[in-house]
Amino acid sequence: MHPTLLGALCLLLSFTHALPTLVTRDLSTDEAAKIAVGGPPNGGPPLGISAAAITNFQAVNFLENIESSFFENGLNNLTHLWAPHNPALSVAIDVVNKVHAQELIHVATAKGILKANNATTFERCQYNFPVSNAGEFLSLANVITSVGIGGVINLISGLAQTDAKIVQGPASILSAEARHDAFFRQAIGLVPTPSPFDTRLSAQMVLSFDNQFVVPGSCGANMPQFVPLPALSIVPTQGNNYWYQVPATGTGVPVKFAFEKSEVKLTGKPLFVGWVNQASKIAYSAATLNGDGYVETTIPDGLAGMAFGALTEQNAALDVNALTPLTLAGPAPVQIS
């Protein structure tokens, strides 16, 4: 992106005004393929996949429904509400148009695999995305995409053990998602490639995080069966809302998280925040309660890019799948750099 345009995009994040949201029509797979410059793989979906793989692709179907809906909503708002007041957003419209179409192709690919294996597929639910201007949309796009990347890494890790022959497709999705995220990071004034590794998240963490955007009751049985973790969110500073974490926090600085007291079962044991970041072991920082539903800690050194915090009463679990069942609330995305 041209430096002048990047500067204009970053500048507009500070001056966009809250506007109502619109919902645009969905695209057919053929229409999406023309915009995405490619459709689902034409070699046919894999057959005879494992039960674990089916569960994983159902999660992908559910999550990609959310992502495609988010970018559809954002594309419509960019085109009709925000860009007319900010010409610099024309580049964002072009990119989000492709991202939206490519997410629809990911949905069609996951559903095609599931249908070929006589497995249940999921249609869209109703969603509520808490953005009211272009800056918030681009910042939340970075967060949602980072969470999605973590989920795809976990999917590939699982398939490598149960269905190694079909890893190529999800691996191809992973690199496409990473390119999406690089644009959103640059659009909000961050380095596109902040760290040598991306961060794996467990399926339960990804589903729990994205489930907050689902309108309660709108899915019925049309969603994966899982127990959502209680939410944990960073308390904003400098008047920023939860999603708009620019400038980034850095490390060695205090941070405050909020959780719903009625949903989190504290036993009186010492509290920690487990930090999931890159391909490293979980880093822990001691945490202290500060009022009802709030906890404070200090971001440890050695983190970069987007990290994810989980409130826990232990500091021994070494990886995200070991940490997940010991998580009291989370994950909370934190923009480190």
N, C-alpha and C positions, 0 to 999 in steps of 0.2 A: 504494500500500500504506500502511496506517495506520502512523504512526511507531512506535507501541508494538509492533505485530506485527513490523515490520522489526527493531526492537531485539531482540525475542525470537528471531527467526531468526538474527541475527548472534551472539547469545549462545550459542545451541545449537551453533554451529559449533565452539566451543571445548570443548564438553563431551560431544559424541557419542562413543560408544565403538565400537570395531571390532566388526563383526558379519558373519556369513556372508552371501553373496549368493544370491538366488533368481532363477529365470527364469520369467516368466509366459507364458501362451499368446499367440500372435499373433492379431491381429484381421483379419477379412476387410475388404475395401475398403468394403463397405456398412456394416459395424459401425463402422469408423473414420470414415466420412463423417458418421455421426450425432453422434459425439463432436466431430469437427473442425468441424462445422457447414458442411459442403461437401465435395464430392468432386472428382475430376478434372474439368477443363473439359468442358462438355457439347457444345461445338461440333465435337468430333472432333479427333484429332491431326493435325498438319501432315504433308503428304506430299511426297515428292521433296526431302527435305532433303539437304544436302551431306554428303560423307564426314567432313569436319571436325566438323560438327554431330552426326553419329552418334557419333563418338569422344567428344565432349563429354558427350552424354547417357548414354553408357555409364559414364563416370566419375561422373556424377550418380547413376545407378542404384546403383553400387557404394558410393559414399560415403553415400547416404541409407539404404542397408541398414545401414551401421554406426551412423549416428545413430539410426535408429528402434530398433535393438537396444539401444543404450545407454539410451535413454529408457524402453524397455520394462522393462529390468532395474532401472533406478532407480525407476520407478513401483512395481514390485512390492516392492522393498525399503522404499521410503517407506511404503507402505500397511501392510505386514505386520511390518516389523522396527523401523523407526526412529520413525514417527509415534506408535505407542502409548506411547513413552517421552517424546515431545516434542509436545504438542498443537499448538504453534505451526506445525508442519509441515503442517497441514491445508490451508493456502493453497497451499503448494508442491505438494501432491498434486493439487489442482484444476488448477493450471497445467500440471504435467508430464503429466497425463492428456490435456489438449488438445494439448500439444506432440507427444507420442508419436503421437497420431492424425493430426495434421497432417503429421508426417514420413512416415507410412505413405501418405498421399495423395500426397506428393511422389514416393515410390517408385513408386506405381501410375501416376502421370502420366508419369514418365520411361520406364517399361517400356511404357506404351501407345504412346508416340511411337516407340520402337524397334521394337516388334512391327508397327506400321502401316507401317514402312519396311523390313520384313524383315531386321532387324538383331538381333544376339545380345543377350539380356538376361541379367542375373545374379541368382541367388538368394543368400540369406544364406550366409555362412560361419559359423564358430564364432569367438567373440570373447572377449577377456579384458580387462575394464576394471578398472584398479587403484584401486578405491575401496572403503572399508570402513565409511564412515559418511556421514551426510547432508552434512556440511560438505565432504568431499572430492567427493561427487557433484555438489553445486551448483557448486563451483569448477571441476571438470572440464567440467561442462556449459557454463560460460562459455567455456572454452578451445575445446572442440570446436565450439561454435556460432560463435565468432569465426573459426576456421579455415574452417568451412563458408561463412560470409559471404564470406571472401576468395576461395574457389573459385567462388562464384556470380558475383561481380564479374568474375572472369576469363572465365567462361562467357559472360556478356552481352557483354563486350568482343569476344570472338571471333565470336559470332553477329552482332554489329553489322556485321562485315565480310563474313561469308559468307552469312548467312541473316537479314537484317534484319527480315523480315516476322514472325519468330517470337520476337522479343525480349520481347514483352509477358509471356508466361508466366513465364520465369525472373526477370524484373524483379518480378513479383508475389510469387514465392517469396522474393526477396531482402528485401523489406520485411517479410514474415512472420518470416523468420529474425532480422531485426534486433529485432523486438518480443520474440521469445523471449530473445535475448541481454540485452535491457534488464532483463527480470525477473531473470535469473540474476545479473547484476551487482548489482542492488539487494539481492537475497537474501544476498549475501556482503558487503554493506556498502559497495559502490562506487557512484559516480554512474552512473545508467543510461545517460546520453549523454555520454561523456567527451571527444569530439572531433567536429569538424564533418564529418569524412570517415571512412569505414571503409577497411580495408586490403585491397588486392588481393594474392592469392597465385597463383603459377603452378600449373597442374594437377599437375605433378610434385611440387611442394612439398606440396600438399594430400594427394595420394595417398600420398606418403612418410610424412607425419605420421600419417594415419589408419591406415596399414598396420601400425603398431606394435600396434594392438589386435586384429589378426587372428591367430588361433591358427595357427602355421606348418603348412602342408600341408592345412588344412581347406577351402581353396577349390579346389584342383586348378587346372583351366583356367577356373574360374568367376570370373574377375576380369580387369580391364583389363591389357594388357601394358605394363609400364613398368619402368624401372630405379629402385628406391628409393634415395634419397639416404641416406647414413649419418646416424644420429640425433645430434642435439645437444640437450642438456638443461641447464637452469640448475641449478646446485648449490644446494640449499636452505639457507636461513639460519634461525636462531631455532627450529630443530627442526621446521620445516614440511616436508612432503613436496613433491615437485616441483610438484604441481598447486595446492597450497594457498598461493597467493601473496597472502596478505592479512596485513598491509597491503601496498599496492602499493610498488614499488621507488622510483619517482621517477626523476629524471635527475641526471646529474653524480655518480653513485655507482658504486663498483666492483662488478663482477659476475663470477662464475666459472661457466664452462660445462664440461661433461664430454662426452667422445666416446669411442668405441671405437677405440683406437689401431690395431688391426689392420685397421680398415675405412677409415681416412683416410690418404690418400697425401700426406704432407708432402714438399716438395722443398727446404726450407731457405730459401725466399723469406720476406719479411716477411708476417706474418699480420694479418688484419683481421677484424672482425665487421661485416658489412653489415646495416644495420637497415632493415627494410621497415616502413613506417608511413604510414597515411593515403594521400593522393594525391601525396605528395612524392617527390622524387628519393631514391635510396638514400643514407642517412647512413652514414659509416664511422667506426669507432674502431679504433685500433691495438691489437693483441692480442699477448700474450706467453704462451709455454708455461710452465706451472707444474706440473711433474711429468708422469708418463705419463698421457696422456688428459685433461689439463686445460688450459684456457686462460683467462686473465684479461683483462678490458678494463674500460673505464668507459662507462657509458651516456651517449650524447651528449645535449645539450640539444635541445629542439624536438620531442620525441616525446610522444605521449599515448595513453591507452587501452591496447589490446593491441598491442605491437610484436612483430616476429619477427626473430630474429637468425640470420645464416648465416655460418659460418666460411669464409673465402676468402683467397686469396693476391693479391688485387688490390683496388683502390679506385676503379675507373673506371666500372664498369657503373652505368647511371643508373636502370634500372627492374628490376622483379622478374623479368621473362622474360629479360633480359640477364644478370642475376645468377645465375639458376638453373643453367645449365651450368658456371658457374665456382664453384659451391658445393662445398666439401669436406665439410660436414656441416650439417644443418639441415632445416627451420627450427625454432628454439626459441622458443616463445611466452613473452613476458615482460610481466607486468602492470605497465605504467608508472604508470597512474593510473585 
